[in-house]
Amino acid sequence: MQDIRDQKYKETFEATVAQITMRRRLYKEFTLQELQKLLETAYINQGNEWGGKGSLQDIVQEATIAAFEYLIAEWQESKGK
């Protein structure tokens, strides 16, 4: 079961990084502040404890948040912050 969880985490993390990277490249109006808002929303969604949410959905949320945090740090570093 752990292999499935690890694979789902990896797939979600990589897909989120690819999606946001492409969005940033294609849409110059996409800002760091917008990405930070997406992260804030992801934190809120994680804390909502939806009924019926399973362990794989928890993994998806964790990986998405980790990808957002990674991208924010990378973006800030590239700006010299």
C-alpha distances in whole Angstrom, upper triangle without the diagonal:
4,5,5,6,9,10,11,13,14,16,17,18,20,21,23,25,26,27,29,30,32,33,35,36,37,39,41,41,37,38,36,37,35,32,32,33,30,28,30,29,25,25,27,25,22,24,25,22,22,22,19,17,13,11,10,14,14,12,15,18,17,17,20,22,21,23,26,26,26,28,31,31,32,34,36,36,38,40,41,40
4,5,5,6,8,10,10,12,14,15,16,18,20,21,22,24,25,27,28,30,31,33,34,36,37,39,39,36,36,34,35,33,30,30,31,28,26,28,27,23,24,26,24,21,23,25,22,23,23,20,18,14,11,11,14,13,11,14,16,15,15,18,20,18,20,23,23,23,26,28,28,29,31,33,33,35,37,38,37
4,5,5,6,8,10,10,12,14,15,16,18,20,21,22,24,26,27,28,30,31,33,34,36,38,38,35,35,33,35,33,30,30,31,28,26,29,28,24,25,27,25,22,25,27,24,25,25,22,20,16,13,12,15,15,12,14,17,16,15,18,20,19,20,23,24,23,25,28,28,28,31,33,33,34,37,38,37
4,5,5,6,9,10,10,12,14,15,16,18,20,21,22,24,26,27,28,30,31,32,34,36,37,33,34,32,33,31,28,29,30,26,25,27,26,22,23,25,23,20,23,24,22,22,22,19,17,13,11,9,12,13,10,12,15,15,14,17,19,18,19,22,23,23,24,27,28,28,30,32,33,34,36,38,37
4,5,5,6,9,10,11,12,14,15,16,18,20,21,22,24,26,27,28,30,31,32,34,35,31,31,29,30,29,25,26,27,23,22,24,23,19,20,22,20,17,20,21,19,19,20,18,15,12,8,7,10,10,7,9,12,11,11,14,16,15,16,19,20,20,22,24,25,26,28,30,30,32,34,35,34
4,5,5,6,9,10,11,12,14,15,17,18,20,21,22,24,26,27,28,30,31,33,34,30,30,28,30,28,25,25,26,23,21,24,24,20,21,23,21,19,22,23,21,22,23,21,18,15,12,10,13,12,8,10,13,11,10,13,15,14,15,18,19,18,20,23,23,23,26,28,28,29,32,33,32
4,5,5,6,9,10,11,12,14,15,16,18,20,21,22,24,26,27,28,30,32,33,29,30,28,30,28,25,26,27,23,22,25,24,20,22,24,22,20,23,25,23,23,24,22,19,16,13,10,13,13,10,11,14,13,11,14,16,15,15,18,20,18,20,23,24,23,26,28,28,29,32,33,33
4,5,5,6,8,10,10,12,14,15,16,18,20,21,22,24,26,27,28,30,31,27,28,26,27,25,22,23,24,20,19,22,21,17,19,21,19,17,20,21,20,20,21,19,15,13,11,7,9,10,7,7,11,11,9,11,14,13,13,16,18,18,19,22,23,23,25,27,28,29,31,33,32
4,6,5,6,9,10,11,12,14,15,17,18,20,21,22,24,26,27,28,29,25,25,24,25,23,20,21,22,18,17,20,19,15,17,19,17,15,18,20,19,19,21,19,16,14,11,9,10,10,6,6,9,8,5,8,11,10,10,13,15,14,16,19,19,20,22,24,25,26,28,29,28
4,6,5,6,8,10,11,12,14,16,16,18,20,21,22,24,25,27,28,25,25,23,25,24,20,21,23,19,18,21,21,17,19,22,20,18,22,23,22,23,25,23,19,17,15,12,13,13,10,9,12,11,7,10,12,11,10,14,15,13,15,18,19,18,21,23,23,24,27,28,28
4,6,5,6,8,10,11,12,14,15,16,18,20,21,22,24,26,27,23,24,23,25,23,20,22,22,19,18,22,21,17,20,22,20,19,22,23,23,22,24,22,19,17,15,12,13,14,10,9,12,12,9,10,13,12,11,14,16,15,16,19,20,20,21,24,25,25,28,29,29
4,6,5,6,9,10,10,12,14,15,16,18,20,21,22,24,25,21,22,21,22,20,17,18,19,15,15,18,17,14,16,18,16,15,19,20,20,19,22,20,17,16,14,11,11,11,8,6,9,9,6,6,10,10,8,11,14,13,14,17,18,18,20,22,23,24,26,28,27
4,6,5,6,9,10,11,12,14,15,16,18,20,21,23,23,20,20,18,20,18,15,16,18,15,13,17,17,13,15,18,17,16,19,21,21,21,24,23,19,18,16,13,13,13,10,8,10,9,5,6,8,7,5,9,11,10,11,14,15,15,16,19,20,20,23,24,24
4,5,5,6,9,10,10,12,14,15,16,18,20,22,23,19,20,19,21,19,16,18,20,17,16,20,19,16,19,22,20,19,23,24,24,25,27,26,22,21,19,16,16,16,13,11,13,13,9,9,12,10,8,11,13,11,11,15,16,15,16,19,20,20,23,24,24
4,5,5,6,9,10,11,12,14,15,16,18,20,21,18,19,19,21,18,15,18,19,15,15,19,18,16,18,21,19,19,22,23,24,23,26,24,21,20,19,16,15,16,14,11,13,13,10,9,12,12,9,11,14,13,12,16,18,16,17,21,21,21,24,26,26
4,5,5,6,8,10,10,12,14,15,16,18,19,15,16,15,17,15,12,14,15,12,12,15,15,12,15,18,16,16,20,21,22,22,24,24,20,20,19,16,15,15,13,10,11,11,8,6,9,9,6,8,11,10,10,12,15,14,15,18,19,19,21,23,23
4,6,5,6,8,10,10,12,14,15,17,18,14,15,14,16,15,11,14,16,13,13,17,17,15,17,20,19,19,22,24,25,25,28,27,23,23,22,19,18,18,15,13,14,13,10,9,11,10,6,8,10,8,7,11,12,11,12,15,16,16,18,20,20
4,6,5,6,8,10,10,12,14,16,18,15,16,16,18,16,14,17,18,15,16,19,19,17,20,23,21,21,25,26,27,27,30,29,25,25,24,20,20,20,18,15,16,16,13,12,14,13,10,11,14,12,10,14,15,13,14,18,18,17,20,22,23
4,5,5,6,9,10,11,12,14,15,12,14,15,17,14,12,15,16,13,14,18,17,15,19,21,19,20,24,24,25,25,28,27,24,24,23,20,19,20,18,15,15,16,13,11,14,14,10,11,14,13,11,14,16,15,15,18,20,19,20,23,23
4,5,5,6,8,10,10,12,13,9,11,11,13,11,8,12,13,10,12,15,15,14,17,19,19,19,23,24,25,25,28,28,25,25,24,22,20,20,19,16,15,16,14,11,12,13,9,8,12,11,8,10,13,12,11,15,16,15,17,20,20
4,5,5,6,9,10,11,13,10,12,12,15,13,11,14,16,14,15,18,19,18,20,23,22,23,26,27,29,29,32,32,28,28,27,24,23,23,21,18,18,19,16,13,15,14,11,11,13,11,8,11,13,11,10,14,15,13,15,18,19
4,5,5,6,8,11,13,10,13,14,17,14,13,16,18,15,17,20,20,19,23,25,24,25,28,29,30,30,33,32,29,29,28,25,24,25,23,20,20,21,18,16,18,17,14,14,16,15,12,14,17,15,13,17,18,16,18,21,22
4,5,5,6,8,10,7,10,12,14,11,10,14,15,13,15,18,18,18,21,22,22,23,26,27,29,28,31,31,28,29,28,26,24,24,23,20,20,21,18,15,17,18,14,13,16,15,12,14,17,15,13,17,19,17,18,21,22
4,6,5,6,8,6,8,9,12,10,10,13,14,13,15,18,18,18,21,23,23,24,27,28,30,30,34,34,30,31,30,28,26,26,25,22,21,22,19,16,17,17,14,13,15,14,11,12,14,12,10,14,15,13,14,18,18
4,6,7,10,9,11,12,15,14,13,17,18,17,19,22,22,22,25,27,26,28,31,32,34,33,37,36,33,34,33,30,28,29,27,24,24,24,22,19,20,20,17,16,18,17,13,15,17,14,12,16,17,14,15,19,20
4,6,9,9,12,14,17,15,14,18,19,18,20,23,22,23,26,27,27,28,31,32,34,33,36,36,33,34,33,31,29,30,28,25,25,26,23,20,22,22,19,18,20,19,16,17,20,18,15,19,20,18,18,22,23
4,5,6,9,12,14,12,13,16,16,16,18,21,20,21,24,25,25,27,30,30,33,32,35,36,33,34,34,31,29,29,28,25,24,26,23,20,21,22,19,17,20,19,16,16,19,18,15,18,20,18,18,21,22
4,5,7,11,13,12,13,16,17,17,19,21,22,23,25,27,27,29,31,32,34,34,38,38,35,36,36,33,31,31,30,27,26,27,25,22,22,23,20,18,20,20,16,16,18,17,13,16,18,15,15,19,20
4,6,10,11,9,11,14,14,15,18,19,19,21,23,24,25,27,29,30,33,33,36,37,34,35,35,33,30,31,30,27,26,27,25,22,22,23,20,18,20,20,16,16,19,18,14,16,19,17,16,20,20
4,7,8,6,8,11,11,11,14,16,16,17,20,21,22,24,26,27,29,29,33,33,30,32,31,29,27,27,26,23,22,23,21,18,18,19,16,14,16,17,13,13,16,15,12,14,17,16,15,19,18
4,5,5,7,9,10,11,13,14,16,17,19,20,21,23,25,26,29,29,33,34,31,32,32,30,27,27,26,24,22,22,21,18,17,18,16,13,14,15,12,10,13,13,10,11,14,13,12,16,15
4,5,5,6,9,10,11,12,14,15,17,19,20,21,23,25,27,28,32,33,30,31,30,28,26,25,24,22,20,20,19,16,15,16,14,10,11,12,9,7,10,10,7,8,12,11,10,13,12
4,5,5,6,9,10,10,12,14,15,17,18,20,21,23,26,27,30,32,29,30,30,28,26,25,25,22,20,20,20,17,15,17,15,12,12,14,12,9,12,14,11,11,15,15,13,16,14
4,5,5,6,9,10,11,12,14,15,17,18,20,21,24,25,28,29,26,28,28,26,23,23,23,20,18,19,19,15,14,16,14,11,13,15,12,10,14,15,12,13,17,17,16,19,17
4,5,5,6,9,10,11,13,14,15,17,19,20,23,23,27,28,25,26,25,24,21,20,20,17,15,16,15,12,11,12,11,7,9,11,8,7,11,12,10,11,15,15,15,17,16
4,5,5,6,9,10,11,13,14,15,17,19,21,23,26,28,24,26,25,24,21,20,20,18,15,16,15,13,10,12,12,8,8,11,10,7,10,12,11,11,15,16,15,17,15
4,5,5,6,9,10,11,12,14,15,17,20,21,24,26,23,25,25,24,21,20,20,18,15,16,17,13,12,14,14,10,11,14,13,11,14,16,14,15,18,19,18,21,19
4,5,5,6,9,10,10,12,14,15,18,19,22,23,20,22,22,20,17,17,17,15,12,13,13,10,9,12,11,8,10,13,11,11,14,16,14,16,19,20,19,22,20
4,5,5,6,9,10,10,13,14,17,18,22,23,19,21,20,19,16,15,15,13,11,11,11,8,6,9,9,6,7,11,10,9,12,14,14,15,17,19,19,21,19
4,5,5,6,9,10,11,13,16,17,21,22,20,21,21,21,18,16,17,16,12,13,14,12,9,12,13,10,10,14,14,12,15,17,16,17,20,21,21,23,20
4,5,5,6,9,10,11,14,14,18,20,17,19,20,19,16,15,16,14,11,13,14,11,10,13,14,11,13,16,15,14,17,20,19,19,23,24,24,26,23
4,5,5,6,9,10,12,13,17,18,15,16,16,16,12,11,13,11,7,9,10,8,6,10,11,9,11,14,14,14,16,18,18,19,22,23,24,26,23
4,5,5,6,9,11,13,17,18,15,17,16,17,14,12,13,12,9,9,12,10,7,11,12,11,11,15,15,14,17,19,19,20,22,24,24,26,23
4,5,5,6,10,11,15,17,15,17,17,18,14,13,15,14,11,12,15,13,11,14,16,14,15,18,19,17,20,23,22,23,25,27,27,29,26
4,5,5,8,8,12,14,11,14,15,15,11,10,13,12,8,11,13,11,10,14,15,14,15,19,19,19,21,23,23,24,27,28,29,31,28
4,6,7,9,12,13,10,12,12,13,10,8,10,10,6,8,11,10,9,12,14,14,14,17,19,18,20,23,23,24,26,28,29,30,28
4,6,9,12,14,12,14,14,16,13,11,14,14,10,11,15,14,12,15,18,16,17,20,21,21,22,25,26,26,28,30,31,32,29
4,6,9,12,10,13,14,16,13,11,15,15,12,14,17,16,14,18,20,19,19,23,24,23,25,28,28,29,31,33,33,35,32
4,6,9,7,10,12,14,11,10,13,14,11,13,16,16,15,18,21,20,21,24,25,25,27,29,30,31,33,35,35,37,34
4,6,6,9,12,13,10,10,14,14,12,15,17,17,17,20,22,21,23,25,26,26,29,31,31,32,35,36,37,39,36
4,6,9,12,14,11,12,16,16,15,17,20,20,20,23,25,25,26,29,30,30,32,34,35,36,38,40,40,42,40
4,6,10,11,10,11,14,15,14,17,19,19,20,23,24,25,26,29,30,30,33,34,35,36,39,40,41,43,41
4,7,8,6,7,11,11,11,13,15,16,17,19,21,21,23,25,26,27,29,31,31,33,35,36,38,39,37
4,6,5,7,9,10,11,13,15,16,17,19,20,22,23,25,26,27,29,31,32,33,35,36,38,40,38
4,5,5,6,9,10,11,12,14,15,16,18,20,21,22,24,26,27,28,30,32,33,35,36,38,36
4,5,5,6,9,10,11,12,14,15,16,18,20,21,22,24,26,27,28,30,31,33,35,36,35
4,5,5,6,9,10,11,12,14,15,17,18,20,21,23,24,26,27,29,30,31,33,35,33
4,5,5,6,9,10,11,12,14,15,17,18,20,21,23,24,26,27,29,30,32,33,31
4,5,5,6,8,10,10,12,14,15,16,18,20,21,22,24,26,27,28,30,32,30
4,6,5,6,9,10,10,12,14,15,16,18,20,21,22,24,26,27,29,30,29
4,6,5,6,9,10,11,12,14,15,16,18,20,21,23,24,26,27,29,27
4,6,5,6,9,10,11,12,14,15,17,18,20,21,22,24,26,27,25
4,5,5,6,9,10,10,12,14,15,16,18,20,21,22,24,26,24
4,5,5,6,9,10,11,12,14,15,16,18,20,21,23,24,23
4,5,5,6,9,10,11,12,14,15,16,18,20,21,23,21
4,5,5,6,9,10,11,12,14,15,16,18,20,21,20
4,5,5,6,9,10,10,12,14,15,16,18,20,19
4,5,5,6,9,10,10,12,14,15,17,18,17
4,5,5,6,9,10,11,12,14,15,17,15
4,6,5,6,9,10,11,12,14,15,14
4,5,5,6,8,10,10,12,14,14
4,5,5,6,8,10,11,12,11
4,5,5,6,9,10,11,9
4,6,5,6,9,10,10
4,5,5,6,9,9
4,5,5,6,5
4,5,5,5
4,5,8
4,6
4
